[in-house]
Amino acid sequence: MRKLFVTGIGTDVGKTVVSAAIVEGLKADYWKPVQCGELDNSDTMKVQALVSNKDSRFHSESYRLKGFMSPHAAAKLEETEISINTIILPDTDNHLIVEGAGGLMVPLNDRDTILDLMLELNCEVVVVSRNYLGSINHTLLTLEVLKARGASVAGIVFNGEPNAETERIILETSGIPCIGRIGEEKEITKKVITKYAPQFKNL
């Protein structure tokens, strides 16, 4: 069974949509260790609403913080501190999709980042890239940091409006495979997730 940590090249690049599609494709479990803001409409709730299969389980967050901001700052507002030692992988016999917060270097506290957490959890990494001016740089930097820290990268998922030249240079420069593509959609629904899920069945 695979443990895949979905991270992005930044905020709002589509980690939750990609996570839902992979969960549906693998009929995997889902877990968001740290949720900041939107507690009444959390990423766990969003993914659960988009997944159609009945096998996936949705595990509770380790930290639920009210502030819609960096985890370390949201924790400080609540006079607490996130400790990666208390973030324990859920007990499951199924594939597990773990969704991070923001990008790799988002701080969880004054010492640890999302990257430290994914390494501590010993997950393979799925990098979500979205085309915009600067995304080549952000994607390649993300992949270089993962390589430097010894992370195992399962692949890249391109989300949104395609750009063949951007994707080509990223894939050729990094040597990391593209494992899926999700197009620009007006609305993300169960039907949309079902459309993209099959490409992830053989991950």
Secondary structure, DSSP 8 states (H G I E B T S, - for coil): --EEEEEESSTTSSHHHHHHHHHHHHT-EEE-SEEES-GGG-HHHHHHHH---SS--EE--SEEES-SS-HHHHHHHTT----GGG------SS-EEEE-SSSTT-BSSSS-BHHHHHHHHT-EEEEEEE-STTHHHHHHHHHHHHHHTT--EEEEEEESS--HHHHHHHHHHH---EEEEE---SS--HHHHHHHGGGGTT-
